């Protein structure tokens, strides 16, 4: 497969993730959109690592996967606390979070 195919797939995933972060008000959907963005970055890392014959991109992808797993755990804990206090996970109703 060509490098361009991976880059197009990554760009589509990244744009879908950015749209989800901007347009969604549901906390869980925002977290899923951030995961799409991180997966797009991982595809770029692995594709360029394969293209250059180096493993450093794959190592960075593993670090990104680790950070993404931690982000999901903390993010879901925050969403659960918001739901427990407000009975809704709509991020538009969170006036207290504004500084």
C-alpha positions in Angstrom: 0.0 0.0 0.0 1.1 3.5 -0.6 1.9 6.1 2.0 -0.8 8.4 0.5 -3.5 6.0 1.4 -2.6 6.0 5.0 -2.3 9.8 5.1 -5.7 10.2 3.5 -7.2 7.8 6.1 -5.5 9.7 8.9 -6.7 13.0 7.6 -10.3 11.7 7.4 -10.1 10.4 10.9 -8.6 13.6 12.2 -11.2 15.8 10.5 -14.0 13.6 11.9 -12.5 13.9 15.4 -12.2 17.7 15.2 -15.8 18.0 14.0 -16.9 15.8 16.9 -15.0 17.9 19.4 -16.4 21.1 18.0 -20.0 20.1 17.3 -20.9 17.7 20.1 -22.1 18.6 23.5 -22.2 15.1 25.0 -19.1 14.4 27.2 -18.7 10.8 26.1 -18.9 11.7 22.4 -16.3 14.4 22.9 -14.0 11.9 24.5 -14.6 9.5 21.6 -13.7 12.3 19.2 -10.4 12.9 21.0 -9.7 9.2 20.6 -10.2 9.5 16.9 -7.7 12.4 16.7 -5.2 10.4 18.7 -5.7 7.3 16.4 -5.1 9.5 13.4 -1.8 10.6 14.8 -0.9 7.0 15.5 -1.6 6.0 11.9 0.7 8.9 10.8 3.5 7.8 13.2 3.3 4.1 12.1 3.0 5.0 8.3 6.0 7.3 8.4 8.0 4.8 10.5 7.4 2.1 8.0 8.1 4.4 5.1 11.5 5.4 6.5 12.3 1.9 7.8 12.6 3.1 11.4 10.9 2.0 14.5 10.8 5.3 16.3 7.4 6.1 15.0 6.0 2.9 16.3 7.5 3.6 19.8 5.9 7.0 19.8 2.6 5.4 18.8 2.8 3.1 21.8 3.4 6.1 24.1 0.3 7.8 22.5 -1.8 4.7 23.1 -0.7 4.7 26.7 -1.6 8.4 27.2 -4.9 7.8 25.4 -5.8 5.0 27.8 -5.0 7.2 30.8 -7.0 10.0 29.2 -10.0 7.8 28.8 -9.9 6.6 32.4 -9.7 10.1 33.8 -12.2 11.5 31.3 -14.8 8.9 32.0 -14.3 9.4 35.7 -15.0 13.1 35.3 -18.0 12.4 33.1 -19.4 10.1 35.7 -18.9 12.7 38.5 -20.7 15.3 36.3 -23.5 12.9 35.7 -23.8 12.1 39.4 -24.0 15.8 40.3 -26.1 17.1 37.4 -28.0 14.1 36.1 -26.8 15.0 32.6 -23.6 14.9 30.7 -24.4 17.8 28.4 -21.3 20.0 28.4 -23.4 23.0 27.5 -24.9 23.1 31.0 -21.5 23.3 32.7 -21.4 27.0 33.6 -19.4 26.2 36.8 -16.4 24.9 34.8 -15.9 28.4 33.2 -13.1 30.4 34.8 
